[in-house]
């Protein structure tokens, strides 16, 4: 079980790095990155190998997701996957590490208000 946990942690770390991309670096988001988000969504929904706690320790997880949404503002598939992940986090008890990852340091609030200011 510990080996699988280490594999999951390695996947999370490498996948998060792969998701750190901007439109200037790469014009298309790409099929692979969308699939990474689908995998994240699935393992978080099912909480495979305590994935919520593992990802909850990663402070920049939601920041990365929101930056993708900002950089690829017309990619509905991306946005749907991010909303699914946010929905999973918000449906958890308030003391869950994964929900705290979203709400700590006002990550969600900052994303929403920054988008509002840019649209004004």
Secondary structure, 3 states (H helix, E strand, C coil): CHHHHHHHHHHHHHHHHHHCCCCCCCCCCCHHHHHHHHHHHHHHHHCHHHHHHHHHCCCCHHHHHHHHHHHCCCCHHHHHHHHHHHHHHHCCCCCCHHHHHHHHHHHHHHHHHHHHHHHC
